[in-house]
Each structure stands twice: as C-alpha cells, then as structure tokens.
Amino acid sequence: MTEAKLNKVKNLVNDRVTKIKDPQHGWIHLQRVANFAKKIVKTLRVENKINVNLLLAACFLHDINHTFYSPGLLNYFLERRRLKKVLPKVLAELDIDDREKEILENAIYLSPYSF
C-alpha cells in the first residue's frame, strides 16, 4: 500500500469517526493502535519485511463498524458480523486493490475479541 493510499484511508476514517457516539473508538484510539503497531514493527525489526502502510491501514479500519452502529453490547457481540457488512463497502469506496483488500479483510475480521 502506498503512502497516498494510506492517507486516503486515514482521511476517510478520521472523517467518519468524528460523527460517532462511542468515545472509546474515536480517532485517538485508532492513532494509539497504529502507534503501538509501529512500535511492535520496530521492536521486531520487520520494517523491510512487511508493508507497514498496509498494517497501519488495518489499524485505522479495524473499528469501522462503530461508525455505522451505535455503541453497546449488541455491537460488541456482533462486531465480526457487522464488520463483514461494512468493511467491503468502505474498501470499495477507497478503491483498495484485490490483494490488499483480501489481506485487510482477513486481518480485521480476526481482530474482534483479540487482546
């Protein structure tokens, strides 16, 4: 993923999260997740072995369902199902290529309930 495409992801997500009612899943949370991912990449010294921009895109998109659904237990327990409804539309809007789309979807669909 190019830097320009990552910026497009960030801009879209930032625009969408400004309208959500769930402060736990706002822009600051997404930035924190992305910063932790960068630290892990640096610690493991894998910067040249992975597409860091693609990893960061996954970080910024992993809670995109919260921009469509109200916060609460129902959204928490249906997170994976709701992500599968929402994420393909968002990725199509972002014009993500098929290979990157597959990687993002797999990573994000596996993220609910992971600590």
C-alpha positions in Angstrom: 0.0 0.0 0.0 1.3 3.4 -0.9 1.6 6.3 1.4 -1.0 8.2 -0.6 -3.5 5.3 -0.3 -2.8 5.1 3.5 -3.5 8.8 3.7 -6.8 8.3 1.9 -7.7 5.6 4.4 -6.8 7.8 7.3 -8.7 10.8 6.0 -11.9 8.7 5.4 -11.7 7.1 8.8 -11.0 10.3 10.5 -14.0 12.0 8.8 -16.3 9.1 9.8 -15.2 8.7 13.5 -15.8 12.4 14.2 -19.5 11.6 14.0 -19.7 8.5 16.2 -21.2 8.4 19.7 -18.7 6.0 21.1 -15.7 7.9 22.5 -13.8 4.7 23.1 -13.5 4.0 19.4 -12.6 7.5 18.2 -9.6 8.9 16.4 -7.4 8.9 19.4 -8.0 5.2 19.9 -7.1 4.5 16.3 -3.9 6.6 16.5 -2.9 4.7 19.6 -3.4 1.3 17.9 -1.4 2.5 14.9 1.4 3.8 17.2 1.6 0.5 19.1 1.7 -1.3 15.7 4.7 0.9 14.7 6.5 0.2 17.9 6.0 -3.6 17.5 7.3 -3.4 13.9 10.3 -1.5 15.1 10.9 -3.9 18.1 10.7 -6.9 15.8 12.8 -5.2 13.1 10.4 -6.2 10.4 10.1 -2.8 8.7 11.6 -4.2 5.4 9.7 -7.5 5.5 6.1 -6.2 5.7 4.1 -3.5 4.1 3.9 -1.2 7.1 1.3 1.1 5.4 -1.0 -1.9 4.9 -0.6 -2.8 8.6 -1.4 0.8 9.6 -4.5 0.8 7.3 -5.7 -2.3 9.1 -5.2 -0.4 12.4 -7.2 2.6 11.2 -10.0 0.4 9.7 -10.4 -2.2 12.4 -13.2 -0.5 14.2 -15.0 1.0 11.2 -18.3 -0.8 12.2 -18.5 1.7 15.1 -19.1 4.5 12.6 -22.3 2.7 11.3 -23.7 1.1 14.5 -24.5 2.5 18.0 -22.2 1.6 20.8 -23.2 -1.1 23.3 -23.2 -4.8 24.0 -25.0 -5.7 20.8 -22.4 -4.1 18.7 -19.7 -5.7 20.7 -21.0 -9.2 20.3 -21.9 -8.7 16.6 -18.7 -6.9 15.7 -17.3 -9.5 13.3 -20.7 -10.0 11.5 -21.1 -6.2 11.3 -17.6 -5.7 10.0 -18.3 -8.1 7.2 -21.3 -6.0 6.2 -19.5 -2.7 6.4 -15.8 -3.2 5.5 -16.2 -4.3 1.9 -18.2 -1.2 1.1 -15.6 1.0 2.7 -12.8 -0.7 0.9 -14.6 -0.3 -2.4 -15.1 3.4 -1.7 -11.3 3.6 -1.0 -10.5 1.7 -4.3 -8.3 -0.8 -2.5 -6.9 -3.4 -4.9 -8.0 -7.0 -4.6 -4.8 -8.4 -2.9 -4.7 -5.7 -0.3 -8.4 -5.9 0.2 -8.1 -9.7 1.0 -5.3 -9.0 3.5 -7.2 -6.2 5.2 -10.4 -8.2 5.4 -8.7 -11.3 6.9 -6.8 -9.2 9.5 -9.8 -7.1 10.5 -12.3 -10.0 10.7 -9.9 -11.8 13.1 -9.4 -8.7 15.3 -12.6 -8.8 17.4 -12.1 -10.2 20.9 -8.3 -10.2 20.5 -6.3 -8.7 23.3 
